[in-house]
Each structure stands twice: as structure tokens, then as C-alpha cells.
Amino acid sequence: MKVLLTGAGGQLGQALIASAPKELQLVVTSRQQLDLADPEACRGAVEQHQPDWVLNAGAYTAVDKAESEPELAHAVNAGAPEAFARTLDQQGGRLLQISTDFVFNGTQGKPYQPEQARDPLGVYGASKAAGEAAVQTIFGAGGRGLILRTSWVIGPVGKNFALTMLRLHRERDQLGVVADQVGCPTSTLNLAQACWQTLQIAGDRELPAVMHWSDAGAASWYDVAVAVGQIGADLGLIDTPAEVQPITTGDYPTPAERPAYSLLDCKGTRAALQLQGEHWQQALKDVLHQAKAP
């Protein structure tokens, strides 16, 4: 199986490379090798490499910055998957598109099902929702375009909430962290496993066109920040955790509105992929254990 991977320099991309099955022929592209904002470059990459799968892990993920760069966000998050899908549809091959909980508005107060209608709040969510829609429109129900939504991605490398909190626990005595946004962290280590399992199982049987994957449980950003301090101290990564104070979304205004409750229902995906999942606190411990000390 030949797989064209985008976003190789990102935190998920690095986890995918590290855990790729040895029997795969993996073609790795980072931002320097493939500009996802250029649809002709995306088309050309597929035509050149002729992959069995494109695993589109690359994305524009700067949620707040997207509000002032909507054209770029849409070019990367909607234009690239559309270009991949159209080219694969013409010449053969399949697409696994990584998406996000931000395609939902977060107002229903219970976990979102994969088949629920998209209703994003901001530019980032709208751009990812448009990418999903393009994949579904081009491939239809044939199973050649799969969407895997995830949430609150954290990993031992790159820029993410867990590593930022670890740094702040070292630098400060007190932290204020939003406590009224609820979701679930997702380790890149576990997400990468789910991606590779998807590609392997899809070769033998049909999978749902849209799937949800996060680690198990539920948390607020405040809960995660407290856990980072506790686990960081236990692992010897910090001396003493900072005191974390819960604050509201209104106390910490941002350019982009975020869903207040974006928990994803992953039961169907876990069954389809034959993966049990791991509680987010254990996954966080695994991430911090692998994190490189600055």
C-alpha cells in the first residue's frame, strides 16, 4: 500500500511517521514540499506519486488567526481536500481526511454523533466543514473518501495545549484556565494508531464514511491544565505545579468563538476500528513522558 502523507512536520504527522506500519510505502510531504493552499500542487502530488491513499493530516489550525486570514484557511482546509478528492476520483485511490470537533456549534450539551449536521461557529470550523463537504460531494457513498474527526489534539512534539501548560507550570506560580469549555483531549500517539488502523481495515471491509476519534472521558481545559501540573510533577518535568484557577470564556476573550461542548461520540468508531481507546489522563501521561524537556 502506497500512502501520500501531508502535514509531515506537524504533531500528528510526526506521530504518523513514527508509527507507520513497516509494510507501507510512505511518501512524506511537509509544508516545504507541498503547499496545501495550492490546488494545482495538490493535484500534481497525487498525479506524480499515484498513491493508494492520501492521508491528509496537514491543515491550517491557527483558530484565532483564521478569523483574519479566512482565504488562506479555506484554501488549505477546504481547497486541498477538494483537490485531492477530485484527482483521486479521476485516477483511482482513496482519501482519509482528518477533521475536527469545530465543525459543530457546541450547544447541544451531549456528545456529537458522526452523522449530525455541521454548524461551525468560526472561520476555522467553517473551512474544515467545507473540506468535509467537498470530500463527501465528490466521492459520494462509495467509501473512497473517509473523514475522521478528532478534538483537542496534544502530542509530545509541536505546539499544543499540554506542552504550553507544562511550560507555564514551570514559569509561573498561578494560572487562569477556561473551565466552561468541555471536550476531550486526543493524543497524537493514539490518533495515529486510529489512522493506520483505518487504512488497514478499509482494505478488507467498508467503514463508516464519517468517524469520530478522541481519547476517552471528558474534560475542561481547566481539568487538563491541572492534570498537566500533577503529571508533570510526578514525572519530574516540573518542580512544583502552579496553582490553577478556573475562569470563564468571557474572562479570556479570543477572536474566534469556540464550541462550549464539543465532546465526540466515538463508540461506533472504536467498534469499527477494533480499538478500545484510552482515558485522556493516561494518554496525557504517555504524551508528557515522551515530551522533550526544553
N, C-alpha and C positions, 0 to 999 in steps of 0.2 A: 504494500500500500504506500503510495506516494502522497505526502501531505505538505501543502504550502501553508506555512505558519506566518501570520502577520503579528506585529507588535512584539517581536522577539526581545526587545530591550526593556519592556515593561515588566512589572512584578509578576503578572500571570504568565507572560511569555517566557520569562526565565524559569519559572516553575515547570512549565510545559516541556521546555528543552531538557531540564534536569531529569524529568520522569518519563520521557518518551520511550515507548517500547522499542527494544533493540531491532526488531524486525522491520520497523518503519523506515522508509526513505524520507527523511525530513528535510525540506527546503526552508531555510530560516531567513526571514526578512525583517529588518528593523526599520525605523523611520528614515535612516540614511539610505537604505537600499530601495525602499518602496514608499512613495508619498501617497498616503491614503486619500489625500484631498484631490488627487489627480485621477479621474476615472480612466483615462487612457493608459496610465501607468498600471492601474489595477487590471485592466483588460490585458495589457501586454504581459504581465507577470503570469497570468493563467495560460495565455497562449504559448509563452516560452516554456513553462515548466510542465504543462499538461498534467496537473495533479489529479489524483482520485478524490481528494478532499482539499478544500480551503478551510482552514481553521482561523477564523477572523477574530483574533484576540486583541488586535490593535483598535484603539478608539481615542476620541477626544474626550477626556474625563475631567477637565477643569470645570466643575459645575458652575461656580460663580463667574468665572471668566467667560463662559459661554454666553452669558447674558449680553456681553459687549462684543462678542465675536460669533454671532449666530450663523453667518455664512460659512465660516470655517468649520464650526461644529457640525453643521448639516452636511458639508462636503465630506467630512471624514466619517461621520456616524450614519449617514443615510446614503450618500453618494457611493462610497466604497462598497458596501454590501450589495447595492443595486448593480454596480458594475461587475462585481464578482458573480452574482447570480445570473445576469444576462449572458456573460461569457460562458459560464459553466452550462447553462441551459442550451446553448448553441453547440458546444463541442463535447459535452459529457463531463461528469464529475459532480461532486456534491459539496454543500456548504454547511459548516457549523458556525452560526453567528452568535457571539456572546453578547448578551443584552443585560438589562438592569431592572431593578425594582422601581426606578424612577419613571418608568412608563405608566405608573399608577399614581393617583392623586393622594392616597393615604388617608382617606376619610371614612372608610367603612368599618374600621375597628376590629377586623378579623382577617386571618391570612388570605392572601390573594391566590386564586386558582389560576392555572396556566391559561385557561380559555376565556378569562374575563376580558372585557373590553379595555383598551388602553385609554388613559385620560391623564396625560402628563401635566405637570404644573409649570415647568420652565423650559428654557431652550434646550438644555442637555437632554432632559427626558423626552422632549418632542423630537429631537434629532434621532435618538435611539429608537423611538416608536416608529418614525418614518423608515428607518432601516429595516425594522421588523416587517413593516407593511410591504416594502419593496420585495423582500425575500418571499413572503407568502404570495404576493400577486404573481411574481414571475414563475415560481415553482409549483404553485397550486398545492394540491393534496397528494402529490406523488411521492413524498418522502425524501426528496433530494435536497431540500433546504430545511435544516433544523435550527431552532432557536433555543438557546439555553440562557435563561435569565438568572442572575445572581444578585447579591446585595453586600454592601459594606465590606468590600474586599480588603484583606490585610495579608501581608506576607513578610518574610524575613529580609527582603531587599526592597529597594524602591521607596516611593513616598506614599505613606498610608497613615491612617489614624493611630494604629497601635504603635508604630515607630515614633510618630510625633509625640504621643503621650509618654513614651519611655524617655525621650529626650527631655520633655518638660518636667517629668518627675525628678530628673537629675538636676535641673536648673532652678527649680522653684520650690517654695515651701507650700504654696497654696495654688489650686487650680479651680476655675469655674467651668463646668462642662454641662452641656444641654441634657436635661433629663426627661423632656417631654416629646422626644422623637424615638419611636420604638421600631426595631427591626431585628436583624441577626447578622453578626459578623460572618465572613466566609474566608477561610484560609485558602490562599493560593495553592497550598500543598494538596488540599482535598479537592479543590475545584479542578486542578489539573488532572487528578485521578478521574473525576467525573467526565471530563472532556475526552480523555483517551478511552475510557470505557464506552462512551457514546459511539465513537468511531468504530470500535471493535464490534460492539453488539449490533450496530446498524447494518453491518455486512451480512448478518445472519437473519435478522428479523426486523419488522417495522417498529419504529419507536414513535412516541407522540411528537407531533410537529413542533410543539412548544413545551419546554420543560423548565422546571424551577429547581435550582440548587443553591442551598446555603448550608452552613453548619446548623446543628440542632439547637433548639431553645429559642429564647427571646431576650432582648436586652435593650437598654437605652444607651446612648453614648456615655452617659454618666457611669452606668454599670461597667462598661468596657474600660473606661479610664481608671476606675477603682481597681478592677481586676489586673490591669497592666501594672499598677503600682505594687499590688500584692505579689503577683507572679514574678515581676522584675526583681523584687527584694529577695524572694525565695531562691531565685536563680543566681543571685549575686550580681545582677546587672546594675542595680542601684543600691545605695546605702540605706536610705530611708524614704518611703513613699511620701509624696506631697499630700497634703490634706485636700481632698476633692470636694468641692461644694456644688450641689445641684443648682442649675439655673434654668430658665425657660428660654424657648426660642426667641421670645420678644426681648430677652436680655442680651441676646447675641445676634443682632440683625445681620443678614447676609444679602448680597444682591439677588441670589436665586432662592425662591421658596422651595422648601423641602417637604416631602411627604411626612406627616406626623406618625403614621403607622404603615410600614411597608413590609410586614412580615410575609414571606412567600410560603405557600403550602407545597412542601417538597415530597409528600408521601408517594404520589404517583411516580415521580422521577426515581426515588430511591428503589421502588419496586421494579421499575422498568430497567434500571441500570444494575440491579442486584448489589447495591451498596447501602450499608446501614446508616452511614452518616456518623458524625462525631459531635459531641456537645461543644459549643463555641468556646467554653472556658478551657477545655483540654486542647482544642485546636489552637487557641491563643498561646497556651503554654508551649506547644510544639513550635509555633512561629517565633516566639521570643527566644526559645532555646537555640534556634538556628540563626537568630539575628546577629549580625556582626556589630560588635561594640564600636562606636565612633571614635 
